[in-house]
Amino acid sequence: MNLLVEAKGDLVASGEKSPGQSWAVGLQNPRKEINQLLSKLDVSNRAIATSSDYSQPFIPDYSQHHILNPRTGYSSKELSSATVIAPDVMLADCLTTTLLVTGSDLGKDLIKEFTFYEALGLT
């Protein structure tokens, strides 16, 4: 079955767009005022999830948003967004949220524990 389904930052690409052609997916810059894609990915039979501070900010500067560190009760200010490419969308979505909370260094170590998973936006 060939299909591409996107729902609020989570995406599943099954099969191909056309024979021999993967689905093309663009990653939005976390700052919408910078009107350019961060990356273009060619995917098939993979899931992509992105968590970000811009999807539900509480204040205009994005420093407080819907993803909170349970230890501090505040949003992490280190990363604006994190994207995970994975075999399944549920774990990819969980990991993106976790990466926003843990930050770059711990996030890089964490993603290494998952075979066939890649993370973008941790720099």
Secondary structure, 3 states (H helix, E strand, C coil): CCEEEEECCEEEEECCCECCECEEEEEECCCCCCCCEEEEEEECCEEEEEEECCCCECCCCCCCECCCCCCCCCCCCCCCEEEEEECCHHHHHHHHHHHHHHCHHHHHHHHHCCCCCEEECCC
